[in-house]
């Protein structure tokens, strides 16, 4: 080597992706906790802000408004992460979510709370796709199962912390504090993400604004029609326009949206080429059934425990402990197994076990069941959920190239959230229908559900419980359908994983 030659600089050690994932998980955890907290607080919110009516679907809009504004932008926010970097989009969404949480807590009317929740959903929509995109872009395929195991464990732990924390806050300080608690957590999440999440390479994308507008209109018409159908007796709503016509218009707009995506000469909002991967397509259908079922089963269960059986929010939350502990403990194990086995060996039993636990809940939901027995289906559900959340996400995203990580994550989270929206709206309609069938006089009664009484009068507890049990059959049936469709998956081949190792290495090499 000559005197003028300089030694080549040593290659920088590869940056571990785990600290970034842990930082993003804080915000993801907050989103999940917020959803489960609200489900526990629904009776208290109704008593405080809507005590004069027996119409339970009014307060359910606190959940549906959040889910609707969460679902619609996901197709765009996933692309925004590709275009401007997942870190930047995540941080902006975190600020929106945290400030909207403060607004929720300060709301003094049901309408104001629903509006604040809608803004909160926009913030969550910006955050969620970035977590999965970072996993796809920074973890090699052989480690993605473990990373998604953490993602699944986060969902399990949040399902415990949310109801417990919500119950304690509602009982001790009031329902407002389920939202105020997000403010300090949001600050911590912002600081850790700012420091630990790397700035990843960006990709140029165009944005299909007409597609955004058409998909948003379609989803709104379908959800509004499903949720308000019972309120309008499935008849006229505006002049000659009926609820069924609204829903039909929404379905037609969805078909138009798909046609637009296939025909556009520019970059589509939803690249239909993603669905050429069988596992991506099947996993998206599966996560929509999971979103539908988990969201919808929570509402009748909470109403049964608190309104029919007189449990406090804290006592109701304690019923979820077996599910959360078992799911959180087994999820990382399931993630590691998924890197070695056929995904169907986890997904089919997982969804089937969760469906069986819902059916068990329905059988126990009556006036005489000892409360402790509700812990048993909770434990069974925890076992099933460990083989459901993480494995579905891993299988959906395993074969995506880095350039489409944001789009794939956006589509996946959209299908999950759309399933949740439709589940929330459908269960609201079914609850009102079953209450009308089992308690035909309650719609005109002067004694409102959730009006401040600890529980219902003894003579109607059995009929109310039966109505809630009957509604549990809907999420059960939808999840059984999901389990059957999982049989269409295939095990990723060695060739597929080798190709993805190459693309993952190329993506992480530019960090």
Rosetta blueprint (number, residue, H / E / L):
1 X L
2 X L
3 X L
4 X L
5 X L
6 X L
7 X L
8 X L
9 X L
10 X L
11 X L
12 X L
13 X L
14 X L
15 X L
16 X L
17 X L
18 X H
19 X H
20 X H
21 X H
22 X H
23 X H
24 X H
25 X H
26 X H
27 X H
28 X H
29 X H
30 X H
31 X H
32 X H
33 X H
34 X H
35 X H
36 X H
37 X H
38 X H
39 X H
40 X H
41 X H
42 X H
43 X H
44 X H
45 X H
46 X H
47 X H
48 X H
49 X H
50 X L
51 X L
52 X L
53 X L
54 X L
55 X L
56 X L
57 X H
58 X H
59 X H
60 X H
61 X H
62 X H
63 X H
64 X H
65 X H
66 X H
67 X H
68 X H
69 X H
70 X H
71 X H
72 X H
73 X L
74 X H
75 X H
76 X H
77 X H
78 X H
79 X H
80 X H
81 X H
82 X H
83 X H
84 X H
85 X L
86 X H
87 X H
88 X H
89 X H
90 X H
91 X H
92 X H
93 X H
94 X H
95 X H
96 X H
97 X H
98 X H
99 X H
100 X H
101 X H
102 X H
103 X H
104 X H
105 X H
106 X H
107 X L
108 X L
109 X L
110 X H
111 X H
112 X H
113 X H
114 X H
115 X H
116 X H
117 X H
118 X H
119 X H
120 X H
121 X H
122 X H
123 X H
124 X H
125 X H
126 X H
127 X H
128 X H
129 X H
130 X H
131 X H
132 X H
133 X H
134 X H
135 X H
136 X H
137 X H
138 X H
139 X L
140 X L
141 X H
142 X H
143 X H
144 X H
145 X H
146 X H
147 X H
148 X H
149 X H
150 X H
151 X H
152 X H
153 X H
154 X H
155 X H
156 X H
157 X H
158 X H
159 X H
160 X H
161 X H
162 X H
163 X H
164 X H
165 X H
166 X H
167 X H
168 X H
169 X H
170 X H
171 X H
172 X H
173 X L
174 X L
175 X L
176 X L
177 X H
178 X H
179 X H
180 X H
181 X H
182 X H
183 X H
184 X H
185 X H
186 X H
187 X H
188 X H
189 X H
190 X H
191 X H
192 X H
193 X H
194 X H
195 X H
196 X H
197 X L
198 X L
199 X L
200 X L
201 X L
202 X L
203 X L
204 X L
205 X L
206 X L
207 X L
208 X L
209 X H
210 X H
211 X H
212 X H
213 X H
214 X H
215 X H
216 X H
217 X H
218 X H
219 X H
220 X H
221 X H
222 X H
223 X H
224 X H
225 X H
226 X H
227 X H
228 X H
229 X L
230 X L
231 X L
232 X L
233 X L
234 X L
235 X L
236 X E
237 X E
238 X E
239 X L
240 X L
241 X E
242 X E
243 X H
244 X H
245 X H
246 X H
247 X H
248 X H
249 X H
250 X H
251 X H
252 X H
253 X H
254 X H
255 X H
256 X H
257 X H
258 X H
259 X H
260 X H
261 X H
262 X H
263 X H
264 X L
265 X L
266 X L
267 X L
268 X L
269 X L
270 X L
271 X L
272 X H
273 X H
274 X H
275 X H
276 X H
277 X L
278 X H
279 X H
280 X H
281 X H
282 X H
283 X H
284 X H
285 X H
286 X H
287 X H
288 X H
289 X H
290 X H
291 X H
292 X H
293 X H
294 X H
295 X H
296 X H
297 X H
298 X H
299 X H
300 X H
301 X H
302 X H
303 X H
304 X H
305 X H
306 X H
307 X H
308 X H
309 X L
310 X L
311 X L
312 X L
313 X H
314 X H
315 X H
316 X H
317 X H
318 X H
319 X L
320 X L
321 X H
322 X H
323 X H
324 X H
325 X H
326 X H
327 X H
328 X H
329 X H
330 X H
331 X H
332 X H
333 X H
334 X H
335 X H
336 X H
337 X H
338 X H
339 X L
340 X L
341 X L
342 X L
343 X L
344 X H
345 X H
346 X H
347 X H
348 X H
349 X H
350 X H
351 X H
352 X H
353 X H
354 X H
355 X H
356 X H
357 X H
358 X H
359 X H
360 X H
361 X H
362 X H
363 X H
364 X H
365 X L
366 X L
367 X L
368 X L
369 X L
370 X L
371 X H
372 X H
373 X H
374 X H
375 X H
376 X H
377 X H
378 X H
379 X H
380 X H
381 X H
382 X H
383 X H
384 X H
385 X H
386 X H
387 X L
388 X L
389 X H
390 X H
391 X H
392 X H
393 X H
394 X H
395 X H
396 X H
397 X H
398 X L
399 X L
400 X L
401 X L
402 X H
403 X H
404 X H
405 X H
406 X H
407 X H
408 X H
409 X H
410 X H
411 X H
412 X H
413 X H
414 X H
415 X H
416 X H
417 X H
418 X H
419 X H
420 X H
421 X H
422 X H
423 X H
424 X H
425 X H
426 X H
427 X H
428 X H
429 X H
430 X H
431 X H
432 X H
433 X H
434 X H
435 X H
436 X H
437 X H
438 X H
439 X L
440 X L
441 X L
442 X H
443 X H
444 X H
445 X L
446 X L
447 X L
448 X L
449 X L
450 X L
451 X L
452 X L
453 X L
454 X L
455 X L
456 X L
457 X L
458 X H
459 X H
460 X H
461 X H
462 X H
463 X H
464 X H
465 X H
466 X H
467 X H
468 X H
469 X H
470 X H
471 X H
472 X H
473 X H
474 X H
475 X H
476 X H
477 X H
478 X H
479 X H
480 X H
481 X H
482 X H
483 X H
484 X H
485 X H
486 X H
487 X H
488 X H
489 X L
490 X L
491 X L
492 X L
493 X L
494 X H
495 X H
496 X H
497 X H
498 X H
499 X H
500 X H
501 X H
502 X H
503 X H
504 X H
505 X H
506 X H
507 X H
508 X H
509 X L
510 X L
511 X L
